[in-house]
Amino acid sequence: MYKNVKEALLKVGELMIKVSDGQKFELHIHNVKFHDDKELIELDAGHETYWINGNEVVYMWIHRVKE
C-alpha cells in the first residue's frame, strides 16, 4: 500500500489514510516525506512527527482535490 499512498499523494496533494490500529491521518504534500528504503511515511504534524509504516495503511481516500 506504501507505493499507492505515495503515488496518490503526489497526484492529488492531500490524502486521508487509515492504518491497521484504526488511527486516521491527513497527509499533505508539504508535510510528508517518503522513505522508500523502509517504506515509511514521515508526517510532520507541527508539534509531533509520526512515522507510519506504509504497509500498515489499510484504507485511503481523497480528502480534497488539488486545484
URQUILIN-V439827 format. One line per field, one symbol per residue. burial: 1 if it has 9 or more other ideal C-beta (glycine too) atoms within 8 Angstrom, else 0. A space follows every 10 residues. Layout:
burial: ???
//
This chain:
burial: 1100110110 0101111110 0000101010 0101100011 1110000001 0111011001 0100000
//
